[in-house]
């Protein structure tokens, strides 16, 4: 089925691999290109947002813009790059290399998407899923044992950065409600298709990755409003499953994993929020008062903001009649 926004981690993985970073500003303004006019689920648009915020709140317009801008023929992300990454992460279903793949329009299976997102969580390493671990006789003698073949399917640093972004989806984004069911550290992504035919949540802990799809065999049937979003239809199932698994972790041989820290080639930098709101990429300068700290790959050259924002605030005009400041 169509995964909707639960497919977006693959889009953002390519964006990070192409040199963008979580605090990279992208426009949330509506656009139309070749008859394609994507909208955000809440109907709102406008302004600039960071990639981190766009992913956390599952904004469609910024995601789609990565496939179209900054100029025709040279987008931030090519749909062919997304298809290539998807194949390396274990998705074998036919994927259409067109810009709408950014919003999860190509159909995949829950197992495929679970495997792909799990690879991102596993520092970019991929192993094809296996359902039988070993075969024993009645005396417990192992007759055959199956070991998954693990390959580095994407750059470790890229995977760790995207995983860090996916934790924000759970921390304050569209999946924050999961904390009502499961209080452990987790990352993941919600997904909802048009008219609520399919709703998804694909998420992971330090030990487990699980994908939940909710829908009908008959595609013409739609989920009722109360269950018609990934956050309301699929997320509670995922949260309940994880909560049950961690009640007795030893029973399921879990509880021994770790998210680990960031790679050595990733660092925290302070960015100027005022510059981001204008669509400019600037590190915070000595006169920046609105600052956000975020991660970025080391070696990325970014200019420092040289605007005196305090002076900018003081220079606002004052209306003689009302005493209200304005620009």
C-alpha positions in Angstrom: 0.0 0.0 0.0 1.0 3.6 -0.3 3.0 4.5 2.8 2.3 8.2 2.8 4.6 10.3 5.0 6.1 7.2 6.7 8.3 7.0 3.6 9.8 10.5 4.2 12.8 9.3 6.2 14.2 8.0 2.9 13.8 11.4 1.2 15.5 13.2 4.1 18.3 10.6 4.1 19.1 11.5 0.6 18.9 15.2 1.4 21.4 14.9 4.3 23.6 12.7 2.1 23.5 15.5 -0.6 24.9 18.0 1.9 21.9 19.5 3.5 21.5 19.4 7.3 18.7 19.4 9.9 18.6 23.2 10.3 18.7 23.8 6.6 15.8 26.3 5.7 13.2 25.3 3.1 10.1 27.2 2.0 6.7 26.2 3.2 5.0 28.3 0.5 2.5 26.6 -1.8 3.6 25.9 -5.4 2.3 24.2 -8.5 4.5 22.4 -11.0 3.1 20.4 -13.9 -0.3 20.1 -12.3 1.1 18.9 -9.0 0.1 21.2 -6.0 0.9 19.4 -2.7 -0.7 20.7 0.5 0.0 20.2 4.2 -2.4 18.0 6.1 -3.5 21.0 8.3 -4.1 23.2 5.3 -1.5 25.8 6.5 1.4 27.1 4.6 3.9 29.9 4.4 7.2 31.0 5.7 10.4 29.1 6.1 11.0 25.9 8.1 14.0 23.8 8.9 14.2 20.2 7.6 14.0 19.0 11.2 10.7 20.8 11.8 9.3 19.8 8.4 10.0 16.1 9.2 8.8 16.3 12.8 5.5 17.8 11.8 5.2 15.8 8.6 4.9 18.9 6.3 4.2 17.9 2.7 5.1 21.2 1.0 8.7 21.4 2.2 9.2 17.7 1.4 7.9 18.2 -2.1 10.0 21.2 -2.6 13.2 19.1 -2.1 12.2 17.3 -5.3 11.6 20.5 -7.3 13.8 23.3 -6.1 16.1 25.2 -6.1 15.9 25.0 -9.9 14.5 22.8 -12.6 16.8 19.8 -13.5 18.9 20.4 -10.4 16.7 19.7 -7.3 18.0 19.2 -3.8 17.0 15.6 -4.1 16.4 13.5 -7.3 13.6 10.9 -7.2 16.1 8.5 -8.8 18.3 8.9 -5.7 15.4 8.0 -3.4 14.6 4.9 -5.5 18.2 3.8 -5.4 18.4 4.2 -1.6 15.1 2.4 -1.1 16.4 -0.6 -3.1 19.6 -0.6 -1.0 17.5 -0.6 2.1 15.6 -3.7 1.1 12.5 -2.3 -0.7 11.9 -4.6 -3.7 8.5 -3.3 -4.8 8.3 -1.2 -7.9 8.9 2.5 -7.2 8.0 5.3 -9.6 10.9 7.8 -9.8 8.8 10.9 -9.9 8.7 13.9 -7.4 5.5 12.6 -5.7 7.6 9.7 -4.2 8.6 12.3 -1.6 5.1 12.0 -0.2 5.0 8.2 -0.3 2.9 7.5 -3.4 4.6 4.3 -4.5 3.3 1.2 -2.8 5.4 -0.9 -0.4 4.8 -3.7 2.1 4.9 -3.2 5.8 7.9 -5.6 6.0 9.8 -3.7 3.4 9.3 -0.3 5.1 10.1 -1.8 8.5 13.3 -3.2 7.1 14.2 0.1 5.5 13.6 2.3 8.6 15.3 -0.3 10.7 18.4 0.1 8.6 18.4 3.8 9.3 18.1 3.1 13.0 20.9 0.5 12.7 23.5 3.1 11.6 22.8 2.5 7.9 23.4 -1.2 8.0 20.9 -3.4 6.2 20.1 -7.1 6.6 17.3 -8.8 4.7 14.6 -10.0 7.1 14.6 -13.7 7.9 11.7 -15.5 9.6 13.5 -18.7 10.7 16.6 -18.3 12.8 17.4 -22.0 13.2 16.1 -25.5 12.8 16.6 -28.1 15.7 15.7 -31.7 16.2 13.6 -32.9 19.1 16.8 -33.2 21.3 17.7 -29.5 20.7 20.5 -30.3 18.2 20.9 -27.5 15.8 20.5 -28.9 12.3 20.6 -25.6 10.4 21.2 -22.0 11.5 20.5 -18.8 9.5 22.6 -15.7 9.9 21.5 -12.5 8.1 24.0 -10.9 5.8 24.7 -7.4 7.0 25.8 -4.7 4.5 26.5 -1.0 5.0 23.7 0.3 2.7 24.0 4.0 3.5 26.6 6.3 5.1 26.6 5.8 8.9 26.8 9.6 9.6 23.8 10.2 7.4 21.8 7.5 9.2 22.7 8.8 12.6 21.6 12.4 11.7 18.3 11.2 10.2 17.7 8.9 13.2 18.3 12.0 15.5 15.6 13.8 13.5 13.2 10.9 13.7 13.5 11.0 17.5 12.0 14.5 17.4 9.0 13.1 15.6 8.3 11.2 18.8 9.5 13.9 21.2 7.3 16.7 20.0 6.0 16.0 16.4 3.2 14.0 15.0 4.1 10.9 17.0 4.4 12.6 20.4 1.1 10.9 21.6 3.0 7.6 21.7 4.3 8.6 25.1 0.9 7.9 26.5 1.6 4.2 25.7 5.3 3.8 25.8 7.7 5.9 27.7 11.0 4.6 26.3 13.3 6.4 23.9 12.2 5.9 20.3 12.2 7.3 16.8 9.8 6.8 14.0 7.4 8.3 11.4 3.7 8.5 11.0 2.0 8.1 7.6 -1.5 8.8 6.2 -2.7 8.4 2.6 -5.3 10.4 0.8 -8.8 10.0 2.3 -7.4 7.8 5.1 -7.3 4.6 3.1 -4.1 3.6 4.8 -2.5 4.8 8.1 1.0 3.8 9.3 3.5 4.2 12.0 7.0 2.8 11.6 9.2 3.2 14.6 12.1 1.8 16.6 13.7 1.6 20.0 17.3 0.6 20.7 16.4 -3.0 20.3 13.3 -3.4 18.1 11.8 -1.9 14.9 8.1 -2.4 14.1 5.8 -1.2 11.3 2.1 -0.9 11.8 -0.3 -0.5 8.9 -4.1 -0.1 9.4 -6.5 -0.3 6.5 -9.0 -2.5 4.6 -8.5 -5.2 2.0 -11.0 -3.3 -0.1 -9.2 -0.1 -1.0 -12.5 1.7 -1.6 -13.2 1.6 2.1 -11.9 4.5 4.3 -11.0 4.6 7.9 -13.3 6.6 10.2 -12.1 10.0 11.2 -11.1 8.9 14.8 -8.7 6.3 13.3 -7.9 8.0 10.0 -4.4 9.2 10.8 -1.2 7.5 11.5 -1.1 9.1 14.9 -4.5 7.9 15.9 -4.9 4.6 14.0 -1.5 3.0 13.9 0.6 4.7 16.6 -1.4 3.4 19.6 -0.9 -0.2 18.3 2.8 0.4 18.0 3.0 2.0 21.5 1.0 -0.8 23.1 3.2 -3.4 21.5 6.4 -1.8 22.6 5.1 -1.3 26.2 4.2 -5.0 26.4 7.6 -6.1 25.0 9.5 -4.0 27.6 7.5 -5.3 30.5 9.6 -8.5 30.4 12.6 -7.6 28.2 14.5 -10.7 29.1 11.6 -12.9 27.8 12.1 -11.4 24.3 15.9 -11.0 24.6 15.8 -7.3 24.4 16.9 -4.4 26.6 20.6 -4.7 25.7 20.8 -2.4 22.8 21.8 1.2 22.7 21.2 4.3 20.5 24.8 5.2 21.0 26.2 8.7 20.5 26.8 10.8 17.4 29.7 9.9 15.1 33.0 11.8 15.5 32.4 13.6 12.2 29.2 15.3 13.5 29.2 18.4 15.7 26.8 20.8 17.3 26.7 24.4 15.8 24.7 27.4 16.7 22.5 28.8 14.0 20.8 32.2 13.7 17.1 31.7 13.7 16.4 35.1 12.2 18.5 34.2 9.2 16.7 30.8 8.9 13.3 32.6 8.9 14.6 34.6 5.9 15.7 31.5 4.1 19.4 32.2 4.7 22.0 29.8 6.0 24.0 31.6 8.8 25.7 30.5 11.9 25.0 32.7 14.9 27.2 35.7 15.2 28.0 37.7 18.4 25.0 39.9 17.9 22.4 37.2 17.3 19.9 36.8 20.1 17.7 34.1 18.7 19.8 31.0 18.4 19.2 27.3 17.9 21.8 24.6 18.4 21.7 21.7 15.9 23.9 18.9 14.5 25.8 19.1 11.2 28.5 17.1 9.6 32.0 18.5 10.3 33.7 20.4 7.6 30.6 22.1 6.3 31.5 25.8 5.5 28.7 28.1 6.6 29.0 31.9 6.8 28.5 33.7 10.2 25.6 36.1 10.5 27.0 39.7 10.7 23.7 41.5 11.4 23.3 43.4 14.6 19.8 42.0 15.5 19.7 44.0 18.7 20.1 47.2 16.7 17.6 45.8 14.3 15.1 45.6 17.1 15.9 49.1 18.4 15.5 50.6 15.0 11.8 49.6 14.6 9.8 52.7 13.9 7.4 54.0 16.6 4.0 55.2 15.6 3.5 58.7 17.1 -0.2 58.2 17.6 -0.3 54.6 19.0 3.2 54.2 20.4 3.2 50.8 18.7 6.4 49.7 17.0 6.5 48.5 13.4 8.9 48.0 10.5 
